[in-house]
C-alpha cells in the first residue's frame, strides 16, 4: 500500500453548511468518496461541485442505507488495494484536529480497527497528544479507522439500513478474535438525534428525539442482532426496553403517535423477519394506516 487514508461520507439532504464542512475535511484524505442518497437535484449539483482530484461523488438511485453505501466504498477500495486505512464519517461530523497526523500515529500501533471518542458537544483536541487506546466491544461507524486487512475481508450487513450496522460489523470482527479500540483523548463531534431535556409536569428527562423511521430501525435492528446471536440481551428484555421507550416517548416527546407507531412496527418487523429493498420502501410501509 502506497497511500495512507481513504474516506467515506454518506450524505442525505445535507445542508450548505455541511457541504462546506465536507469540503474542508477532504484535504485530509488521499481519496474521499461521497455517496449520496438525496432526491434533490439542487443538492446533487452542490455535491458535484466537490468533485476534485481526490474527491469522487456517487449517487444512489434509491436510499439503500448506510450498509449498502459502505459496501460500495469497500468494493472500490478492494479493487485498488492501495490504502492502509479507511475512515467513515457522517455528513455532520466535526473534526478539530489533523486527521492525517492521528492516522500516522494509529499506524504505529498493532490495532486493526480503531475509533475516535465522540461527544455531542465541541471538544478541542490537541493533535500533538499521544493517543490513549482503550479496548471496547464496539464502535459507532462515524470516526472509525479500519485497516486494510479488515476491509479486504469484511463487509457490512446492508439489511440493517441504518442503526446497528456498525455494531453488527464490530460484533462479527470481535467474534473472530480481533480487538477493537477507542482513542480516549481524540474527539469527534457527533450528533445523536436532537438531544435535549424534555419536560412533563415537574419531571425532566434527556431525550434524543429521533425521527419515526429511526425509532423503527432501533426497535427492528436490535431484534435482528439478537437473532444473529450478536446481541447479548435476551429477546424479552429487548422488547421490554422498546415498550419502555414507547411509554417515555408518549410522555416526553412531540409527534409521539408516529414515533410509537413506527417503533411498534419495528418490533413486529424484527420478530417476523420482514425484508425490504430500500428505505423508501420502509417509509411507505410506515405511512400505511
QUIVENCOR-V825719 format. One line per field, one symbol per residue. ss: DSSP state (A for helix, B for strand, O for the rest). phi: phi as a letter, one per 20 degrees, with the letter a starting at -180 (. if undefined). burial: I if it has 16 or more other ideal C-beta (glycine too) atoms within 10 Angstrom, else O. Layout:
BEGIN
ss = ???
phi = ???
burial = ???
END
This chain:
BEGIN
ss = OOBBBBBBBBBOOOOAAAAAAAAAAAAAOOBBBBBBOOOOAAAAAAAAOOOOOOBBBBBOOOOOAAAAAAAAAAAAAAAAOOBBBBBBBBOOOBBOOOAAAAAAAAAOOOOOBBBBBBBOOOOOOOOOOOOOBBBBOOOOOOOBBBBAAAAOOOOOOAAAOOOOAAAAAAAAAAAOOOOBBBBBBBBBBOOOOOOBBBBBOOBBBBBOOOOAAAAAAAAAAAAAAAAOOOOOOOAAAAAAAAAAAAAAAAAAOOOAAAAAAAAAAAAAAAAOOOOOOOAAAAAAAAAOO
phi = .dcebdcccedblffffffffffffgfedfbddddddfdffffgfffffegcfdccdccefceenffgfffffffffffelcdfcdcdcefdfcddbfffffffffffeefdbcdffbbfdfcfdefefffdecfcebcfffndedfgfeffccdeefffmcgmgfffgffffffenefdcdefdcddecedlcfbeeccleecbfcelffgfffgfffffffgfffemdcfffgffffffffffffffgeddflffffffffffffffffdlfdcebfgffffffeff
burial = OOOIIIIIIIIIOIOOOIIOIIOOIIOIIIIIIIIIIIOOOOIOOIIOOIOOOOIOIOOIOOIIIIIIIIIIIIOIIOOOOOIIIIIIIIIIIIIOIOIOOIIOIIOOOOIIIIIIIIOOOOOOIOOOOOIOIOOOOIIIIIIIIIIIOIIOOIOIIIOIIIIIIIIIIIIIIIOOOIOIIIIOOIIIIIIOOOOOOIOOOOOOOOIOIIOIIIIIIIIIIIIIIIOOOIIOOOOOOIIOOIOOIIOOIOOIIOOIOIIIIIIIIIIOIIOOOOOIOIIOOIOOOIOOO
END
